[in-house]
């Protein structure tokens, strides 16, 4: 049975564009997999604990030598890796904050990186590949070629590198200029935002074709 892991990370609640897009994608996945199951993690509302000293050392210390604090961090990672391994498709909402990924997403990535769980320490092979990984990104401004802030989006460029050890390879669908409808100085960019959003929605709708009845 197919399984989807749906992850949101926006802190904007009902105003979030990325949450709206992941909800659309989850509905499209459900339509294509009517007998499939979905699990959900909300990093924006329930962030994971940052990787601290105990957690970092837990990844360098034999399991039978773990302190209680190291063991708790390792068990959290075991659960997060198992969550990914259960999924045929992982769906992540990735808004751009201060030109980078939300700290909650960085923490999720940090906690996923663990020898023997997400990658083979002897060969370096990732153990979380062979599953679909869809990342829906939203950006308040414009960062495309020729724009004043071209290259300032460090979330989309970072994520493939951050997860490279695991074998997870993201496919990105992005929408830009999401602040245009609410920021007066960006009013002239509203049509460009609407065009970008419509293109993202079309790409989402084409991700999975419902099974024939």
MDTraj code that builds the backbone (N, CA, C; nanometers):
import mdtraj as md
import numpy as np

residues = "UNK UNK UNK UNK UNK UNK UNK UNK UNK UNK UNK UNK UNK UNK UNK UNK UNK UNK UNK UNK UNK UNK UNK UNK UNK UNK UNK UNK UNK UNK UNK UNK UNK UNK UNK UNK UNK UNK UNK UNK UNK UNK UNK UNK UNK UNK UNK UNK UNK UNK UNK UNK UNK UNK UNK UNK UNK UNK UNK UNK UNK UNK UNK UNK UNK UNK UNK UNK UNK UNK UNK UNK UNK UNK UNK UNK UNK UNK UNK UNK UNK UNK UNK UNK UNK UNK UNK UNK UNK UNK UNK UNK UNK UNK UNK UNK UNK UNK UNK UNK UNK UNK UNK UNK UNK UNK UNK UNK UNK UNK UNK UNK UNK UNK UNK UNK UNK UNK UNK UNK UNK UNK UNK UNK UNK UNK UNK UNK UNK UNK UNK UNK UNK UNK UNK UNK UNK UNK UNK UNK UNK UNK UNK UNK UNK UNK UNK UNK UNK UNK UNK UNK UNK UNK UNK UNK UNK UNK UNK UNK UNK UNK UNK UNK UNK UNK UNK UNK UNK UNK UNK UNK UNK UNK UNK UNK UNK UNK UNK UNK UNK UNK UNK UNK UNK UNK UNK UNK UNK UNK UNK UNK UNK UNK UNK UNK UNK UNK UNK UNK UNK UNK UNK UNK UNK UNK UNK UNK UNK UNK UNK UNK UNK".split()
xyz = np.array([
    [0.0847, -0.1198, 0.0000],
    [0.0000, 0.0000, 0.0000],
    [0.0880, 0.1244, 0.0000],
    [0.0566, 0.2205, -0.0857],
    [0.1357, 0.3433, -0.0958],
    [0.1181, 0.4293, 0.0289],
    [0.2254, 0.4997, 0.0634],
    [0.2215, 0.5846, 0.1828],
    [0.2889, 0.7180, 0.1528],
    [0.2243, 0.8257, 0.1949],
    [0.2751, 0.9626, 0.1778],
    [0.3127, 1.0202, 0.3128],
    [0.4319, 1.0776, 0.3220],
    [0.4727, 1.1569, 0.4377],
    [0.4635, 1.3037, 0.3981],
    [0.3712, 1.3749, 0.4609],
    [0.3423, 1.5153, 0.4309],
    [0.4014, 1.6000, 0.5433],
    [0.4920, 1.6916, 0.5078],
    [0.5590, 1.7756, 0.6069],
    [0.5386, 1.9225, 0.5725],
    [0.4906, 1.9999, 0.6697],
    [0.4825, 2.1457, 0.6561],
    [0.5838, 2.2095, 0.7500],
    [0.6283, 2.3310, 0.7140],
    [0.7244, 2.3994, 0.7998],
    [0.6960, 2.5481, 0.8152],
    [0.5951, 2.5998, 0.7460],
    [0.5650, 2.7422, 0.7537],
    [0.5165, 2.7819, 0.8926],
    [0.5511, 2.9038, 0.9336],
    [0.5036, 2.9591, 1.0612],
    [0.3939, 3.0634, 1.0383],
    [0.3349, 3.0656, 0.9188],
    [0.2370, 3.1685, 0.8840],
    [0.0924, 3.1199, 0.8919],
    [0.0724, 2.9997, 0.9412],
    [-0.0639, 2.9513, 0.9611],
    [-0.1479, 2.9546, 0.8359],
    [-0.2704, 3.0061, 0.8487],
    [-0.3639, 3.0067, 0.7359],
    [-0.3204, 3.1007, 0.6240],
    [-0.2218, 3.1865, 0.6505],
    [-0.1726, 3.2780, 0.5476],
    [-0.0600, 3.2162, 0.4645],
    [-0.0223, 3.0948, 0.4963],
    [0.0922, 3.0312, 0.4319],
    [0.0594, 2.9844, 0.2907],
    [0.1417, 3.0236, 0.1958],
    [0.1276, 2.9759, 0.0583],
    [0.1796, 2.8335, 0.0471],
    [0.2905, 2.8039, 0.1137],
    [0.3463, 2.6684, 0.1031],
    [0.2511, 2.5648, 0.1613],
    [0.1810, 2.5990, 0.2702],
    [0.0833, 2.5059, 0.3278],
    [-0.0326, 2.4818, 0.2306],
    [-0.0731, 2.5879, 0.1627],
    [-0.1816, 2.5725, 0.0657],
    [-0.1383, 2.4810, -0.0482],
    [-0.0138, 2.4947, -0.0904],
    [0.0354, 2.4120, -0.2003],
    [0.0537, 2.2668, -0.1568],
    [0.1049, 2.2435, -0.0356],
    [0.1208, 2.1038, 0.0075],
    [-0.0151, 2.0381, 0.0281],
    [-0.1137, 2.1152, 0.0734],
    [-0.2483, 2.0586, 0.0878],
    [-0.3031, 2.0189, -0.0487],
    [-0.2782, 2.1011, -0.1488],
    [-0.3230, 2.0691, -0.2851],
    [-0.2528, 1.9427, -0.3345],
    [-0.1228, 1.9339, -0.3086],
    [-0.0471, 1.8174, -0.3527],
    [-0.0923, 1.6912, -0.2800],
    [-0.1175, 1.7018, -0.1504],
    [-0.1641, 1.5844, -0.0755],
    [-0.2983, 1.5363, -0.1284],
    [-0.3862, 1.6303, -0.1641],
    [-0.5165, 1.5924, -0.2206],
    [-0.4992, 1.5242, -0.3560],
    [-0.4045, 1.5746, -0.4367],
    [-0.3781, 1.5128, -0.5673],
    [-0.3217, 1.3726, -0.5487],
    [-0.2325, 1.3574, -0.4503],
    [-0.1764, 1.2250, -0.4233],
    [-0.2865, 1.1292, -0.3783],
    [-0.3745, 1.1774, -0.2914],
    [-0.4844, 1.0944, -0.2419],
    [-0.5747, 1.0499, -0.3569],
    [-0.6015, 1.1402, -0.4510],
    [-0.6864, 1.1049, -0.5652],
    [-0.6225, 0.9960, -0.6501],
    [-0.4884, 1.0011, -0.6606],
    [-0.4180, 0.9006, -0.7402],
    [-0.3932, 0.7720, -0.6633],
    [-0.4034, 0.7793, -0.5298],
    [-0.3784, 0.6625, -0.4444],
    [-0.4919, 0.6494, -0.3427],
    [-0.6125, 0.6183, -0.3889],
    [-0.7292, 0.6186, -0.2993],
    [-0.7184, 0.5201, -0.1837],
    [-0.6355, 0.4207, -0.1960],
    [-0.6199, 0.3226, -0.0884],
    [-0.4903, 0.3453, -0.0098],
    [-0.4203, 0.4528, -0.0425],
    [-0.2952, 0.4826, 0.0245],
    [-0.3170, 0.5453, 0.1613],
    [-0.2091, 0.5578, 0.2362],
    [-0.2154, 0.6170, 0.3697],
    [-0.1248, 0.7401, 0.3745],
    [-0.1571, 0.8312, 0.4670],
    [-0.0825, 0.9561, 0.4803],
    [-0.0461, 0.9781, 0.6264],
    [0.0791, 1.0143, 0.6509],
    [0.1196, 1.0613, 0.7833],
    [0.1625, 1.2068, 0.7698],
    [0.1506, 1.2808, 0.8775],
    [0.1710, 1.4257, 0.8704],
    [0.2607, 1.4722, 0.9838],
    [0.3551, 1.5609, 0.9494],
    [0.4415, 1.6233, 1.0501],
    [0.4395, 1.7741, 1.0262],
    [0.4180, 1.8505, 1.1328],
    [0.4132, 1.9967, 1.1222],
    [0.5320, 2.0561, 1.1966],
    [0.6366, 2.0858, 1.1232],
    [0.7577, 2.1422, 1.1829],
    [0.7388, 2.2874, 1.2248],
    [0.6401, 2.3555, 1.1655],
    [0.6148, 2.4944, 1.2025],
    [0.5466, 2.5059, 1.3374],
    [0.4529, 2.4162, 1.3648],
    [0.3786, 2.4199, 1.4910],
    [0.4448, 2.3358, 1.5997],
    [0.5117, 2.2291, 1.5598],
    [0.5765, 2.1400, 1.6561],
    [0.7195, 2.1112, 1.6102],
    [0.8086, 2.2101, 1.6251],
    [0.9460, 2.1916, 1.5783],
    [1.0202, 2.0867, 1.6599],
    [1.1132, 2.0217, 1.5937],
    [1.1983, 1.9243, 1.6593],
    [1.3071, 1.9953, 1.7388],
    [1.3624, 1.9312, 1.8414],
    [1.4714, 1.9938, 1.9172],
    [1.5975, 2.0018, 1.8327],
    [1.6660, 2.1150, 1.8416],
    [1.7904, 2.1310, 1.7658],
    [1.8921, 2.0259, 1.8081],
    [1.9782, 1.9920, 1.7151],
    [2.0833, 1.8949, 1.7428],
    [2.1853, 1.9602, 1.8360],
    [2.1898, 1.9150, 1.9600],
    [2.2805, 1.9730, 2.0586],
    [2.4043, 1.8858, 2.0761],
    [2.4813, 1.9151, 2.1809],
    [2.6052, 1.8404, 2.2024],
    [2.5793, 1.6916, 2.2218],
    [2.4794, 1.6583, 2.3007],
    [2.4497, 1.5169, 2.3260],
    [2.4105, 1.4468, 2.1966],
    [2.3270, 1.5134, 2.1171],
    [2.2843, 1.4534, 1.9914],
    [2.3981, 1.4369, 1.8933],
    [2.4852, 1.5367, 1.8871],
    [2.5990, 1.5275, 1.7973],
    [2.6922, 1.4139, 1.8355],
    [2.7209, 1.4030, 1.9651],
    [2.8106, 1.2974, 2.0121],
    [2.7461, 1.1597, 1.9989],
    [2.6131, 1.1539, 2.0029],
    [2.5446, 1.0246, 1.9887],
    [2.5753, 0.9609, 1.8550],
    [2.6041, 1.0416, 1.7546],
    [2.6337, 0.9909, 1.6213],
    [2.7780, 0.9453, 1.6065],
    [2.8589, 0.9716, 1.7093],
    [3.0003, 0.9339, 1.7055],
    [3.0356, 0.8321, 1.8139],
    [2.9353, 0.7910, 1.8905],
    [2.9583, 0.7051, 2.0057],
    [2.8865, 0.5717, 1.9870],
    [2.9502, 0.4591, 2.0160],
    [2.8812, 0.3296, 2.0073],
    [2.7543, 0.3289, 2.0905],
    [2.6505, 0.2614, 2.0399],
    [2.5203, 0.2639, 2.1062],
    [2.5283, 0.2169, 2.2512],
    [2.6124, 0.1170, 2.2783],
    [2.6188, 0.0644, 2.4142],
    [2.6920, 0.1576, 2.5102],
    [2.7446, 0.2693, 2.4571],
    [2.8126, 0.3673, 2.5420],
    [2.7356, 0.4987, 2.5524],
    [2.6147, 0.5020, 2.5000],
    [2.5349, 0.6243, 2.5025],
    [2.4960, 0.6635, 2.6453],
    [2.5020, 0.7936, 2.6707],
    [2.4426, 0.8466, 2.7929],
    [2.2909, 0.8506, 2.7718],
    [2.2126, 0.8708, 2.8774],
    [2.0670, 0.8819, 2.8589],
    [2.0295, 0.9924, 2.7603],
    [2.1007, 1.1060, 2.7646],
    [2.0697, 1.2166, 2.6734],
    [2.1025, 1.1786, 2.5295],
    [2.2150, 1.1116, 2.5097],
    [2.2513, 1.0673, 2.3755],
    [2.1519, 0.9644, 2.3224],
    [2.1077, 0.8774, 2.4078],
    [2.0120, 0.7752, 2.3662],
    [1.8803, 0.8375, 2.3243],
    [1.8348, 0.9398, 2.3945],
    [1.7083, 1.0059, 2.3585],
    [1.7190, 1.0702, 2.2202],
    [1.8321, 1.1348, 2.1932],
    [1.8505, 1.1975, 2.0624],
    [1.8557, 1.0922, 1.9519],
    [1.9258, 0.9815, 1.9788],
    [1.9360, 0.8743, 1.8793],
    [1.8000, 0.8115, 1.8523],
    [1.7214, 0.7936, 1.9561],
    [1.5883, 0.7348, 1.9386],
    [1.4990, 0.8268, 1.8567],
    [1.5149, 0.9585, 1.8748],
    [1.4389, 1.0534, 1.7935],
    [1.4767, 1.0372, 1.6468],
    [1.6054, 1.0266, 1.6189],
    [1.6513, 1.0069, 1.4825],
    [1.5997, 0.8750, 1.4264],
    [1.6020, 0.7695, 1.5057],
    [1.5488, 0.6413, 1.4603],
    [1.4032, 0.6562, 1.4155],
    [1.3263, 0.7314, 1.4919],
    [1.1862, 0.7518, 1.4573],
    [1.1689, 0.8328, 1.3309],
    [1.2502, 0.9376, 1.3137],
    [1.2398, 1.0221, 1.1950],
    [1.2814, 0.9464, 1.0693],
    [1.3875, 0.8670, 1.0803],
    [1.4317, 0.7879, 0.9650],
    [1.3267, 0.6829, 0.9296],
    [1.2706, 0.6181, 1.0305],
    [1.1662, 0.5181, 1.0047],
    [1.0459, 0.5822, 0.9371],
    [1.0140, 0.7053, 0.9752],
    [0.9020, 0.7786, 0.9158],
    [0.9242, 0.7973, 0.7666],
    [1.0467, 0.8319, 0.7290],
    [1.0801, 0.8495, 0.5872],
    [1.0797, 0.7152, 0.5152],
    [1.1356, 0.6126, 0.5794],
    [1.1444, 0.4819, 0.5148],
    [1.0078, 0.4206, 0.4883],
    [0.9090, 0.4547, 0.5698],
    [0.7732, 0.4017, 0.5477],
    [0.7076, 0.4626, 0.4245],
    [0.7564, 0.5782, 0.3821],
    [0.6903, 0.6535, 0.2754],
    [0.7420, 0.6162, 0.1374],
    [0.6498, 0.6076, 0.0424],
    [0.6859, 0.5978, -0.0983],
    [0.7110, 0.7371, -0.1554],
    [0.6406, 0.8359, -0.0983],
    [0.6542, 0.9754, -0.1398],
    [0.6672, 1.0619, -0.0163],
    [0.7648, 1.1523, -0.0182],
    [0.7803, 1.2530, 0.0868],
    [0.7475, 1.3884, 0.0251],
    [0.6604, 1.4638, 0.0907],
    [0.6147, 1.5947, 0.0429],
    [0.6522, 1.6984, 0.1470],
    [0.7331, 1.7967, 0.1089],
    [0.7814, 1.8985, 0.2024],
    [0.7465, 2.0379, 0.1540],
    [0.6855, 2.1175, 0.2410],
    [0.6642, 2.2588, 0.2143],
    [0.7836, 2.3370, 0.2648],
    [0.8458, 2.4163, 0.1769],
    [0.9704, 2.4853, 0.2109],
    [0.9605, 2.6343, 0.1795],
    [0.9127, 2.7154, 0.2733],
    [0.9145, 2.8602, 0.2525],
    [1.0559, 2.9150, 0.2690],
    [1.0816, 3.0298, 0.2101],
    [1.2121, 3.0953, 0.2209],
    [1.2061, 3.1997, 0.3315],
    [1.2887, 3.1821, 0.4342],
    [1.2957, 3.2773, 0.5459],
    [1.4348, 3.3368, 0.5535],
    [1.4418, 3.4706, 0.5431],
    [1.5714, 3.5381, 0.5523],
    [1.6738, 3.4747, 0.4580],
    [1.6258, 3.4422, 0.3384],
    [1.7072, 3.3903, 0.2290],
    [1.7566, 3.2470, 0.2522],
    [1.6990, 3.1789, 0.3496],
    [1.7388, 3.0411, 0.3755],
    [1.6192, 2.9566, 0.4150],
    [1.6466, 2.8304, 0.4454],
    [1.5411, 2.7388, 0.4888],
    [1.5002, 2.7705, 0.6319],
    [1.3760, 2.7429, 0.6702],
    [1.3366, 2.7561, 0.8103],
    [1.4287, 2.6719, 0.8986],
    [1.4598, 2.7222, 1.0165],
    [1.5493, 2.6482, 1.1060],
    [1.4914, 2.5113, 1.1395],
    [1.3590, 2.4987, 1.1378],
    [1.2969, 2.3697, 1.1692],
    [1.3291, 2.2650, 1.0623],
    [1.3417, 2.3082, 0.9372],
    [1.3776, 2.2154, 0.8297],
    [1.5251, 2.1772, 0.8416],
    [1.6097, 2.2752, 0.8738],
    [1.7519, 2.2456, 0.8953],
    [1.7676, 2.1430, 1.0078],
    [1.6901, 2.1576, 1.1149],
    [1.6970, 2.0628, 1.2257],
    [1.6523, 1.9243, 1.1819],
    [1.5430, 1.9181, 1.1045],
    [1.4944, 1.7887, 1.0532],
    [1.6036, 1.7205, 0.9725],
    [1.6719, 1.7955, 0.8862],
    [1.7796, 1.7396, 0.8058],
    [1.8936, 1.6927, 0.8956],
    [1.9348, 1.7772, 0.9905],
    [2.0445, 1.7402, 1.0800],
    [2.0153, 1.6103, 1.1537],
    [1.8914, 1.5960, 1.1998],
    [1.8559, 1.4769, 1.2761],
    [1.8456, 1.3523, 1.1883],
    [1.8212, 1.3701, 1.0599],
    [1.8134, 1.2558, 0.9688],
    [1.9504, 1.1962, 0.9383],
    [2.0551, 1.2765, 0.9496],
    [2.1886, 1.2308, 0.9113],
    [2.2471, 1.1460, 1.0235],
    [2.2465, 1.0147, 1.0045],
    [2.2956, 0.9245, 1.1086],
    [2.3537, 0.7989, 1.0460],
    [2.4776, 0.7637, 1.0815],
    [2.5398, 0.6439, 1.0240],
    [2.4638, 0.5181, 1.0596],
    [2.4457, 0.4337, 0.9592],
    [2.3761, 0.3079, 0.9794],
    [2.2255, 0.3186, 0.9689],
    [2.1740, 0.4392, 0.9753],
    [2.0298, 0.4601, 0.9648],
    [1.9922, 0.5230, 0.8310],
    [2.0543, 0.6356, 0.7992],
    [2.0226, 0.7037, 0.6734],
    [2.1333, 0.6913, 0.5701],
    [2.2502, 0.6473, 0.6114],
    [2.3585, 0.6218, 0.5160],
    [2.4500, 0.5135, 0.5708],
    [2.5167, 0.4430, 0.4798],
    [2.6096, 0.3374, 0.5161],
    [2.7457, 0.4001, 0.5457],
    [2.7946, 0.3921, 0.6692],
    [2.9208, 0.4584, 0.7021],
    [3.0422, 0.3982, 0.6318],
    [3.0319, 0.2752, 0.5843],
    [3.1452, 0.2112, 0.5173],
    [3.1514, 0.2474, 0.3697],
    [3.0373, 0.2481, 0.3046],
    [3.0346, 0.2767, 0.1605],
    [2.9948, 0.4205, 0.1292],
    [2.9309, 0.4868, 0.2251],
    [2.8806, 0.6214, 0.2008],
    [2.7495, 0.6238, 0.1250],
    [2.6939, 0.5077, 0.0951],
    [2.5691, 0.5008, 0.0181],
    [2.4513, 0.5491, 0.1019],
    [2.3657, 0.6269, 0.0406],
    [2.2447, 0.6715, 0.1084],
    [2.1445, 0.5589, 0.1214],
    [2.0717, 0.5570, 0.2319],
    [1.9762, 0.4501, 0.2585],
    [1.8309, 0.4955, 0.2485],
    [1.8100, 0.6221, 0.2096],
    [1.6732, 0.6744, 0.2004],
    [1.6335, 0.7066, 0.0568],
    [1.7141, 0.6647, -0.0395],
    [1.6802, 0.6901, -0.1791],
    [1.5674, 0.5991, -0.2251],
    [1.5440, 0.6000, -0.3549],
    [1.4400, 0.5165, -0.4168],
    [1.3007, 0.5512, -0.3661],
    [1.2797, 0.6735, -0.3283],
    [1.1455, 0.7217, -0.2960],
    [1.1318, 0.8629, -0.3541],
    [1.0103, 0.8963, -0.3884],
    [0.9823, 1.0273, -0.4467],
    [0.9896, 1.1346, -0.3387],
    [1.0556, 1.2457, -0.3699],
    [1.0698, 1.3552, -0.2737],
    [1.0313, 1.4854, -0.3436],
    [0.9115, 1.5342, -0.3144],
    [0.8582, 1.6551, -0.3759],
    [0.8696, 1.7699, -0.2768],
    [0.9328, 1.8795, -0.3188],
    [0.9516, 1.9965, -0.2330],
    [0.8823, 2.1158, -0.2974],
    [0.7866, 2.1725, -0.2251],
    [0.7114, 2.2882, -0.2739],
    [0.7647, 2.4127, -0.2040],
    [0.8294, 2.4975, -0.2812],
    [0.8944, 2.6150, -0.2240],
    [0.8131, 2.7402, -0.2516],
    [0.8148, 2.8316, -0.1558],
    [0.7484, 2.9614, -0.1732],
    [0.8447, 3.0710, -0.1311],
    [0.8465, 3.1771, -0.2111],
    [0.9396, 3.2875, -0.1868],
    [0.8636, 3.4187, -0.1917],
    [0.8860, 3.5022, -0.0928],
    [0.8152, 3.6296, -0.0881],
    [0.8534, 3.7233, -0.2004],
    [0.9797, 3.7163, -0.2426],
    [1.0281, 3.8016, -0.3500],
    [1.0599, 3.7221, -0.4746],
    [1.1384, 3.7858, -0.5619],
    [1.1807, 3.7208, -0.6850],
    [1.3314, 3.7032, -0.6858],
    [1.3772, 3.5839, -0.7188],
    [1.5201, 3.5536, -0.7116],
    [1.5717, 3.4890, -0.8397],
    [1.4972, 3.5054, -0.9468],
    [1.5346, 3.4437, -1.0728],
    [1.6462, 3.5163, -1.1439],
    [1.6841, 3.4625, -1.2586],
    [1.7918, 3.5193, -1.3392],
    [1.7620, 3.6639, -1.3771],
    [1.8578, 3.7518, -1.3521],
    [1.8431, 3.8916, -1.3886],
    [1.7782, 3.9796, -1.2851],
    [1.7276, 3.9199, -1.1758],
    [1.6666, 4.0001, -1.0697],
    [1.7756, 4.0563, -0.9779],
    [1.7459, 4.1660, -0.9046],
    [1.8468, 4.2242, -0.8158],
    [1.9003, 4.1264, -0.7107],
    [1.8194, 4.0281, -0.6718],
    [1.8628, 3.9327, -0.5696],
    [1.8764, 3.7916, -0.6259],
    [1.9187, 3.7855, -0.7490],
    [1.9468, 3.6551, -0.8094],
    [2.0499, 3.5795, -0.7244],
    [2.0186, 3.4539, -0.6947],
    [2.1107, 3.3727, -0.6172],
    [2.0972, 3.3861, -0.4666],
    [2.0027, 3.4694, -0.4211],
    [1.9863, 3.4884, -0.2764],
    [1.8997, 3.3793, -0.2122],
    [1.8387, 3.2947, -0.2913],
    [1.7607, 3.1839, -0.2364],
    [1.8576, 3.0717, -0.1999],
    [1.8887, 3.0628, -0.0696],
    [1.9831, 2.9616, -0.0234],
    [1.9122, 2.8396, 0.0340],
    [1.7803, 2.8341, 0.0221],
    [1.7065, 2.7168, 0.0699],
    [1.7060, 2.6077, -0.0368],
    [1.6642, 2.6439, -0.1571],
    [1.6560, 2.5443, -0.2643],
    [1.7943, 2.4932, -0.3028],
    [1.8948, 2.5808, -0.3010],
    [2.0291, 2.5365, -0.3385],
    [2.0924, 2.4489, -0.2303],
    [2.0524, 2.4713, -0.1038],
    [2.1121, 2.3960, 0.0076],
    [2.0533, 2.2570, 0.0248],
    [1.9227, 2.2426, 0.0106],
    [1.8567, 2.1183, 0.0495],
    [1.9144, 1.9935, -0.0189],
    [1.9388, 1.9933, -0.1503],
    [1.9957, 1.8719, -0.2107],
    [2.1310, 1.8352, -0.1514],
    [2.2103, 1.9371, -0.1158],
    [2.3402, 1.9111, -0.0553],
    [2.3238, 1.8618, 0.0881],
    [2.2329, 1.9240, 0.1622],
    [2.2120, 1.8856, 0.3012],
    [2.1677, 1.7416, 0.3169],
    [2.0899, 1.6930, 0.2204],
    [2.0362, 1.5567, 0.2270],
    [2.1121, 1.4580, 0.1389],
    [2.2205, 1.5021, 0.0766],
    [2.2880, 1.4184, -0.0230],
    [2.3359, 1.2860, 0.0346],
    [2.3763, 1.2838, 0.1614],
    [2.4258, 1.1595, 0.2210],
    [2.3161, 1.0550, 0.2345],
    [2.1913, 1.0989, 0.2402],
    [2.0802, 1.0062, 0.2644],
    [2.0285, 0.9394, 0.1382],
    [2.0578, 0.9982, 0.0238],
    [2.0034, 0.9478, -0.1018],
    [1.8738, 1.0147, -0.1430],
    [1.8151, 1.0959, -0.0560],
    [1.6941, 1.1693, -0.0925],
    [1.7288, 1.2774, -0.1946],
    [1.6581, 1.2787, -0.3071],
    [1.6849, 1.3742, -0.4138],
    [1.5586, 1.4544, -0.4421],
    [1.5538, 1.5811, -0.4011],
    [1.4303, 1.6581, -0.4148],
    [1.3995, 1.7009, -0.5573],
    [1.2697, 1.7003, -0.5867],
    [1.2184, 1.7642, -0.7080],
    [1.1448, 1.8889, -0.6623],
    [1.1847, 2.0056, -0.7120],
    [1.1295, 2.1322, -0.6646],
    [1.0189, 2.1837, -0.7559],
    [0.9160, 2.2376, -0.6927],
    [0.8134, 2.3168, -0.7601],
    [0.8040, 2.4459, -0.6812],
    [0.8257, 2.5590, -0.7466],
    [0.8380, 2.6857, -0.6743],
    [0.7352, 2.7877, -0.7197],
    [0.6984, 2.8733, -0.6258],
    [0.6206, 2.9922, -0.6582],
    [0.6873, 3.1119, -0.5924],
    [0.6861, 3.2253, -0.6629],
    [0.7575, 3.3439, -0.6152],
    [0.6630, 3.4626, -0.5975],
    [0.7208, 3.5681, -0.5391],
    [0.6517, 3.6970, -0.5227],
    [0.5246, 3.6823, -0.4405],
    [0.5260, 3.5947, -0.3415],
    [0.4058, 3.5694, -0.2620],
    [0.3666, 3.6881, -0.1746],
    [0.4579, 3.7833, -0.1538],
    [0.4262, 3.9019, -0.0740],
    [0.3605, 4.0114, -0.1573],
    [0.3617, 3.9965, -0.2885],
    [0.3092, 4.1021, -0.3758],
    [0.1649, 4.1417, -0.3437],
    [0.0738, 4.0458, -0.3148],
    [-0.0647, 4.0857, -0.2879],
    [-0.0834, 4.1649, -0.1587],
    [0.0143, 4.1628, -0.0685],
    [-0.0035, 4.2292, 0.0616],
    [0.0939, 4.3433, 0.0872],
    [0.1954, 4.3596, 0.0043],
    [0.2942, 4.4665, 0.0221],
    [0.2704, 4.5726, -0.0857],
    [0.2267, 4.6926, -0.0477],
    [0.1935, 4.7953, -0.1472],
    [0.3064, 4.8234, -0.2454],
    [0.4298, 4.8220, -0.1988],
    [0.5424, 4.8531, -0.2868],
    [0.5614, 4.7483, -0.3955],
    [0.4991, 4.6321, -0.3784],
    [0.5132, 4.5233, -0.4764],
    [0.3874, 4.5057, -0.5604],
    [0.2951, 4.6018, -0.5532],
    [0.1649, 4.5871, -0.6191],
    [0.1770, 4.5579, -0.7685],
    [0.2755, 4.6178, -0.8338],
    [0.2897, 4.5968, -0.9787],
    [0.3338, 4.4547, -1.0129],
    [0.3781, 4.3812, -0.9101],
    [0.4245, 4.2449, -0.9328],
    [0.3156, 4.1400, -0.9087],
    [0.1959, 4.1838, -0.8732],
    [0.0873, 4.0888, -0.8483],
    [0.0604, 3.9989, -0.9682],
    [0.0528, 4.0521, -1.0909],
    [0.0306, 3.9616, -1.2059],
    [0.1413, 3.8563, -1.2202],
    [0.2648, 3.8945, -1.1934],
    [0.3748, 3.7981, -1.2017],
    [0.3610, 3.6910, -1.0943],
    [0.3172, 3.7320, -0.9754],
    [0.2941, 3.6339, -0.8694],
    [0.1830, 3.5373, -0.9089],
    [0.0744, 3.5911, -0.9612],
    [-0.0384, 3.5068, -1.0004],
    [0.0027, 3.4070, -1.1077],
    [0.0860, 3.4508, -1.2004],
    [0.1353, 3.3618, -1.3053],
    [0.2241, 3.2527, -1.2455],
    [0.3103, 3.2912, -1.1512],
    [0.3989, 3.1939, -1.0866],
    [0.3199, 3.0921, -1.0058],
    [0.2190, 3.1402, -0.9333],
    [0.1364, 3.0509, -0.8515],
    [0.0575, 2.9542, -0.9399],
    [0.0013, 3.0057, -1.0484],
    [-0.0758, 2.9199, -1.1387],
    [0.0132, 2.8124, -1.1999],
    [0.1363, 2.8467, -1.2331],
    [0.2288, 2.7486, -1.2900],
    [0.2623, 2.6400, -1.1886],
    [0.2802, 2.6807, -1.0626],
    [0.3082, 2.5829, -0.9575],
    [0.1886, 2.4906, -0.9371],
    [0.0694, 2.5468, -0.9383],
    [-0.0502, 2.4643, -0.9202],
    [-0.0683, 2.3658, -1.0350],
    [-0.0380, 2.4093, -1.1564],
    [-0.0476, 2.3175, -1.2711],
    [0.0534, 2.2039, -1.2567],
    [0.1748, 2.2383, -1.2126],
    [0.2783, 2.1355, -1.1951],
    [0.2381, 2.0351, -1.0881],
    [0.1757, 2.0831, -0.9819],
    [0.1286, 1.9943, -0.8759],
    [0.0197, 1.9018, -0.9287],
    [-0.0733, 1.9583, -1.0029],
    [-0.1852, 1.8784, -1.0552],
    [-0.1392, 1.7703, -1.1526],
    [-0.0199, 1.7876, -1.2095],
    [0.0321, 1.6911, -1.3062],
    [0.1259, 1.5884, -1.2429],
    [0.1468, 1.5975, -1.1114],
    [0.2410, 1.5071, -1.0447],
    [0.1966, 1.3619, -1.0501],
    [0.0687, 1.3381, -1.0215],
    [0.0189, 1.2006, -1.0130],
    [-0.1116, 1.1911, -1.0909],
    [-0.1167, 1.0979, -1.1791],
    [-0.2384, 1.0748, -1.2569],
    [-0.3216, 0.9708, -1.1827],
    [-0.4470, 1.0028, -1.1500],
    [-0.5306, 0.9038, -1.0779],
    [-0.5388, 0.7711, -1.1523],
    [-0.5386, 0.6637, -1.0775],
    [-0.5480, 0.5309, -1.1375],
    [-0.6806, 0.5147, -1.2096],
    [-0.6802, 0.4449, -1.3224],
    [-0.8017, 0.4215, -1.3999],
    [-0.8972, 0.3319, -1.3200],
    [-1.0260, 0.3634, -1.3280],
    [-1.1265, 0.2864, -1.2555],
    [-1.1614, 0.1615, -1.3342],
])
top = md.Topology()
chain = top.add_chain()
for i, resn in enumerate(residues, 1):
    res = top.add_residue(resn, chain, resSeq=i)
    for name in ("N", "CA", "C"):
        top.add_atom(name, md.element.get_by_symbol(name[0]), res)
traj = md.Trajectory(xyz[None], top)
